Amino acid sequence: MSSKELLYVEDALGHAEFLAKQCQDAVNTLQDTTLKNQAQQLVNKNREIFGRFYALV
C-alpha cells in the first residue's frame, strides 16, 4: 500500500469514527424510539465501515 493510499484509509477511519460518535450521542439523547433506533443503526453501520477500513491496514 502506498503512503497516499494509507493516508486515505486513515482519513476514512477518522470519518467513520467521528460519524459513529455523533450517532451514538444522538442515541443517548433522543427520546423518540423510532429516531433512536435509526441512529443506532447508523452507529452500527459506521462501526462496520470502520472495521472494513481497519482491515485494510
C-alpha distance (Angstrom), angle and dihedral (degrees) to the residues before:
residue distance angle dihedral
M1 . . .
S2 3.77 . .
S3 3.79 122.0 .
K4 3.80 90.0 -111.1
E5 3.81 91.3 53.4
L6 3.80 90.2 48.0
L7 3.80 90.4 52.7
Y8 3.80 89.2 51.8
V9 3.80 91.6 51.7
E10 3.81 91.5 47.5
D11 3.80 89.8 50.6
A12 3.80 91.6 49.1
L13 3.82 90.2 49.4
G14 3.78 90.0 53.3
H15 3.79 92.5 50.0
A16 3.80 93.7 47.9
E17 3.80 91.1 48.2
F18 3.81 92.0 48.2
L19 3.82 92.9 49.2
A20 3.81 92.1 47.7
K21 3.81 89.9 52.1
Q22 3.80 92.9 48.3
C23 3.81 91.1 49.6
Q24 3.81 91.6 46.5
D25 3.81 89.2 52.8
A26 3.81 87.9 53.0
V27 3.82 91.2 49.7
N28 3.79 89.3 52.8
T29 3.81 94.3 50.7
L30 3.81 105.9 33.2
Q31 3.79 118.1 100.5
D32 3.82 98.6 -172.0
T33 3.81 108.7 91.6
T34 3.81 94.7 -147.7
L35 3.79 93.4 51.9
K36 3.80 91.3 42.8
N37 3.82 90.8 53.7
Q38 3.81 91.1 47.6
A39 3.80 91.2 51.0
Q40 3.82 90.4 48.7
Q41 3.80 90.0 53.0
L42 3.81 88.4 53.3
V43 3.82 90.1 50.3
N44 3.79 90.4 52.5
K45 3.81 92.9 46.3
N46 3.81 92.9 49.9
R47 3.81 91.0 48.6
E48 3.81 88.4 51.5
I49 3.81 90.6 50.1
F50 3.81 89.9 47.8
G51 3.81 89.7 52.9
R52 3.79 92.3 50.5
F53 3.78 93.0 50.9
Y54 3.81 91.5 43.7
A55 3.81 89.6 54.3
L56 3.80 88.6 60.8
V57 3.79 92.2 65.0
